[in-house]
Amino acid sequence: MKIALAQVNYHIGNFEANYLKISALIEQAKTDKADLIVFSELAIGGYPARDFLEEPSYIEACLQQLLQLALFCTDISCIIGCPVKNKAEEGKKLHNAAFLLSNGKIMFQVNKALLPTYDVFDEYRYFEPAKSFACIELQGHKIALTICEDIWNIQKSMYTQSPMEVLMLEKPVLMINIAASPFHYSQAERRIETLEANVLKYRLPIIYVNHVGAQTELIFDGGSLVMLSDTTITAQLPYFEENLQYVDFLGGRNEVILASDNLVTLVDQKKNFSVKPLLSMPELADEVLAYSDLLTGRIYQALVLGIRDYFKKSGFRSAVLGLSGGIDSALVCVLAVHALGSENVHVLLMPSKYSSDHSLKDARDLVDNLGIQMHFVPISSIISSFESSLKADFIGFEQGIAEENLQARSRGTLLMAFSNKFGHILLNTSNKSEAAVGYGTLYGDMCGALGILGDVYKSQVYQLCKYINLKEVIIPTNTLLKPPSAELRPDQKDSDSLPAYELLDKILFLHIECKWGVPELTAHGFDCEIVTKVIKLVNNAEFKRYQAAPILRISPKAFGMGRRMPIVGKYS
Amino acid sequence: MKIALAQVNYHIGNFEANYLKISALIEQAKTDKADLIVFSELAIGGYPARDFLEEPSYIEACLQQLLQLALFCTDISCIIGCPVKNKAEEGKKLHNAAFLLSNGKIMFQVNKALLPTYDVFDEYRYFEPAKSFACIELQGHKIALTICEDIWNIQKSMYTQSPMEVLMLEKPVLMINIAASPFHYSQAERRIETLEANVLKYRLPIIYVNHVGAQTELIFDGGSLVMLSDTTITAQLPYFEENLQYVDFLGGRNEVILASDNLVTLVDQKKNFSVKPLLSMPELADEVLAYSDLLTGRIYQALVLGIRDYFKKSGFRSAVLGLSGGIDSALVCVLAVHALGSENVHVLLMPSKYSSDHSLKDARDLVDNLGIQMHFVPISSIISSFESSLKADFIGFEQGIAEENLQARSRGTLLMAFSNKFGHILLNTSNKSEAAVGYGTLYGDMCGALGILGDVYKSQVYQLCKYINLKEVIIPTNTLLKPPSAELRPDQKDSDSLPAYELLDKILFLHIECKWGVPELTAHGFDCEIVTKVIKLVNNAEFKRYQAAPILRISPKAFGMGRRMPIVGKYS
């Protein structure tokens, strides 16, 4: 039985475009004499479709597409994910289902049982979990078909059901898992470990097909694969790319699956980055915040894909951003050039009287290195006109945050003027450390349609720049060496008001990723005063982050929809 | 058995403040010789605590407060909600629990079974549902104690369990339901209908205790009550206020509960506003969008409480907003004065060359009527300085959105300067109709910490103004009569680019509240071209709304966390 693994970049709700892709791949697989083609979870409609799922016309459109595809599956079978109405009177209105299409019709429907409802996931918001389980049958083979999280209970105890335990009673010869499992920097290892654990426990080979491509914040990295029952990976689809590959299943439990010619060699990523459970592991912070080629390269690729797909899927081509001469905007600029091409990246240099000469030089050097379009728009006269308009009301008050923010907001306004005038999308350059402690100006440097670095700690910003400069110096050395500064007042340094980033990032990681509060942090030797201050800053900045741009997620816990905090809550 | 109903305004995570309130009420109830005092769902810690619930130290703090309160319950029993660890190895880490405290210790724990995970609710994100059920016992009486949604399955079929069905096997004599059930304009009727349905089905009286007070977007309206088994409401606590009331339970099924002296008369609200199921009911749109004293007055009260609590709980006192002379800012201004006092509301008049004379006059009239502080900051010179800075880059391009937005963003920057300088909170004045179709400028008129009208359609804005002006004209008549305009270019009217609000609001209501797509709307006689345009506008504005301020929720479907849409999705 020749099986095709189709790793596809879907566009949520864009039924026409998705249909073209899916049907072309089925056609290709037919031509290549495949018996079965496997698409990923909720391939029809795309994932995550969120509250589109609550619109009856959306669900009807999904069903129509499924039926249309079924008609197309005559000389081939197809497994594909699709949301579908729950026919029972009780329970949620929908199922997250996988269908086996064959002989022009729907042969089997399998519903997902374990519905991730944590972090960025909201599946129980829409779907009723399956409570009964049966294998599907194809060419006389019993196959245990499951959907994503359905096999993840092997490592987590978040559910009280276990689909595979029930399916094993039927003695299947193969597992197929279709997934929509988003990227974070250690997800690839977790995924392989989970597949290994299943393969070892059930003594069966597994075919795993995942989404690829970015849907605003969520980046899907693909990495579909076939693992034999001895845990050998015999086919590995690439990360961050669409791909179609074939394997031959010879039948019979534990029998070998042969990968076809276009087998991609698996990089043994586990050697470079070991996965450890969160929460109990302060060492995890050190590991993530330290430099590694593998991890940093992976984050780099994810961010590039995240930018590229945001533009492609929202129908835009060109980006604009402000270059300060600092490290964050330099990094975003390089990522944007990689994702969109140098001809599509426009930068503004908007110096004030507090901007240093070296900042301007560093920004210009980067522009030269990248060969992009630069616009020079000084803001001094704009600031003066704001200040003179406010003079009567502000007289007798000391200069302070209000005046500093005028600079940031004038820059934001100029960038948005370019965005509005030329149809560029404004990229936001705030990093995760700043976003965490509220070190940024709402409607100023927090402007932008997409937060490129909002899930990247300052320490990781440095790592990514180092990675970029490995072969040749693209980001000016001075940008990397000088102390970080917002340059909103004379001789300002980030370190004036924040702990050194090395310490800050570690505290933030333990608080945000590992959920440690003051008690856990002080018990592990962190200074109580610093920790209390940092956590208070994090809590007090909720109102700012609520209005931040969506953030490309590269960690297990990004700001945005995966972290939902009260705004007027007072716990710290 | 004398029972106290404690309807309390909690502050999420503010353990000290909450403890002071709870313990004082217990003390009061002891003094008044009550046998039992009932607090609402998740009273300990507050609701919704969201991802605070994932912090082990937060859960530990809740437990410590529960234990401390138990010690305090010596001559009285207490029912109170508190999040607590799930001791089982499988399933979610927590339960949403209700405790009976008595004799200085925890006597019973009841876990919530039906976990709302839709709209603004995320309970399955945190809690494992109860699977077994038992009555609690107090003074020899069996009591069916449930938590909020646990009794709502009587009208919905969203769950496959039914706690009350199981509890009835023990033949209880009384139902107690503790809730954290947020306000929307028709929730009071739905709540009473749900309680009636339970009372009639199980032939038991019910004591219902709800939260009161606002937690950023969510406004809890209280309305705790006691309903006899013949559906007579024998005690009704007020809406939108903290309150403590007593009833005497004489024991025995169907026996009468006597309300004590401070019984509040129930307004028969059902006569004025009938509740109908969503989705199948286009008439619902007409009902909500038409004026009624009761409904409008209720929304008015909710918005005032929403503003007041946001300020109180975030530790601020004064507000700033821009007055355009238009109806939205006028309404927000009146609400803010009611919530915060005229001395705490500061307004900016920021005319441009496109501002009409009547706008300035209307704004000044309102300022006079309210006796608030006004600042006059014209923006022409600021706009000029932006335009001259951009001249070199914009030369040869026609004036358009970019220039219009400069005005809105300059105003936003000025308002934020006042906010930063004087510690005022900026109130956002965008209404739901505008927010829906993206008729607003990001970082411009979309600035603000809290969206006061973001869940109020333009038609309802007019209704609220009419309501305010019933006794005396506070909002200038001209503000109500003139055609709406953003005044960003000469002679601009909202109706230039949008359908009339009467039609627009109806389409929006059916699309947003009722989830109707193009097929359903055209099937009901709406013009296909208009409907397609409106829904496309709604979808294309997702990126803007993502960065909007949190919005006070007054409808069953508000923008914000209760409506989660893909940003780069392309379905319409």
Interface residues (C-beta under 8 A of the other chain):
Chain A: H11 I12 G13 N14 F15 A17 G46 P48 A49 R50 D51 F52 E54 E55 P56 S57 Y58 E60 A61 E89 E90 G91 K92 T117 Y118 D122 Y124 R125 E128 S157 M158 Y159 T160 Q215 T216 D309 Y310 K313 S314 H375 V377 P378 I379 S381 I382 S384 S385 F386 S388 S389 L390 D393 F394 F397 G400 I401 A402 N405 L406 R409 S410 G412 T413 L414 M416 A417 F418 N420 K421 L442 Y443 C447 A449 K515 W516 G517 V518 P519 E520 F543 Y546 Q547 A548 A549 P550 M561 R563 R564 M565 P566 I567 V568 G569 K570 Y571 S572
Chain B: H11 I12 G13 N14 F15 A17 G46 P48 A49 R50 D51 F52 E54 E55 P56 S57 Y58 E60 A61 E89 E90 G91 K92 T117 Y118 D122 Y124 R125 E128 S157 M158 Y159 T160 Q215 T216 D309 Y310 K313 S314 H375 V377 P378 I379 S381 I382 S384 S385 F386 S388 S389 L390 D393 F394 F397 G400 I401 A402 E403 N405 L406 R409 S410 G412 T413 L414 M416 A417 F418 N420 K421 L442 Y443 C447 A449 K515 W516 G517 V518 P519 E520 F543 Y546 Q547 A548 A549 P550 M561 R563 R564 M565 P566 I567 V568 G569 K570 Y571 S572
